[in-house]
Amino acid sequence: MDQKARYIDGMEQAEHELLADLRQARRSLRVHDMDEPVAVGNVTRGQRIADAVATVMGSWRFIIVQSVILFVWIAANLTGAIEGWDPYPFILLNLALSFQAAYAAPVIMMSQNRQQDIDRKAAENDYRINVKAELEIELLHEKIDQLREREVLELTEAVKMLTQLLERLVPVEPRPEAEGAQPS
């Protein structure tokens, strides 16, 4: 009886409970809009700004525009087009770039942390789906094994019935004991 309580359909009780929990969680997720991850649905203004800054600053367009501006700044100051504006060690340029980096780095980190949370939730969801699929496959294997056992039993019974029918229809003649023995 303990074996029967422990195994239901070839699976342990804990596996059945986990499968039931995963099915319930999946049903509740169907209610939500699945076009976008759950974490994307309730985004604050700061998160949207952090995402926009990270998107802009992480693009080739930004790098090219910033490189052109830096080149023009340095060229204008070296050729004297702007007299005395920011002479050679380019202290004002260094200050501007430091200021940009000081504010951009934390904002980009906020966006990356948020993306990491989204990725973690997606990975957890993938894990749950994989566990559910594994349990479902295990259930299918059990059902196939049961069907196979039932089929073997039915075939065995059919062979027994056919053997009995053949024995009734064809009388079995006794065989001679040895090859050289005379029939009596």
Residue pairs with C-beta under 8 A, 6 or more apart in sequence:
5 13
6 12
6 13
8 16
9 16
9 139
9 142
9 143
10 138
10 142
10 145
11 19
11 135
11 138
11 139
11 142
15 135
15 138
18 131
18 135
19 132
19 135
19 136
19 139
22 128
22 131
22 132
22 135
23 132
25 128
26 132
32 38
32 41
33 41
37 118
37 121
37 122
38 121
39 114
39 117
39 118
39 121
40 118
43 51
46 110
47 110
47 111
47 114
49 107
50 107
50 108
50 110
50 111
50 114
51 111
51 114
53 104
53 107
53 108
53 111
54 107
54 108
54 111
54 112
56 62
57 104
57 108
58 108
70 93
73 86
73 90
73 93
74 90
74 93
75 81
76 82
76 85
77 85
77 86
77 87
77 88
77 90
78 88
85 92
86 92
86 93
176 183
